[in-house]
Amino acid sequence: MVYFGQRSVYFFLTPNSDSRKYLEPIFFEKYGSDSQKTAMVGTVFQDRGKVNEEEVMRSWMGAGILTVFSIYAVSMYFTLGFKIISKLQKYQALSVATKKLHGQLFRALVVQTIIPCFTTFIPCVIGWYSPFLNLELSDSTFAAIFANTAFPLIDPLAIVLLLPNYRNRIFPKFSKPKKINPISAASTK
């Protein structure tokens, strides 16, 4: 599946010479670089008179395939989460502490599912379809790049903040002091 996705991006979204010519003045004005010598992946939806119909159709197919892959991945998050919930509900013989830990871990899993949706999936889909909607994304592109690069920091930080044992260990000044119950030792003879 990964191979098919990679081949789809290469075949459908790698610009041909017509697309590169179309992008040349825009690319040079924005980035000061020659589009003919730059490796890129892109979609062309507008200005059908300047770009041939085959290129527009390839762009539609490439963006569509990537969207299907992305929706599949996100739907798997929710499907597997539902399966986890249903399996955990079947186990009634768990202690209160174990159930509490499972609840904390599940909340952490939900947050770990939501974070990539906002840092990766949504910015990518907006980027793929922005030419179709005739949106100029020059400034917001940097926000999407920042969100993608911040993901490795945000993801473990969410776990640390959601799980009390980790949070108390890393941020001891903000944790509540624990009550210590004295344990009496019984000697056996």
Summary of the structure (lengths in Angstrom):
residues: 189
radius of gyration: 25.1
end to end distance: 66.5
largest distance: 96.8
contacts: 438
relative contact order: 0.08
helix: 72%
strand: 0%
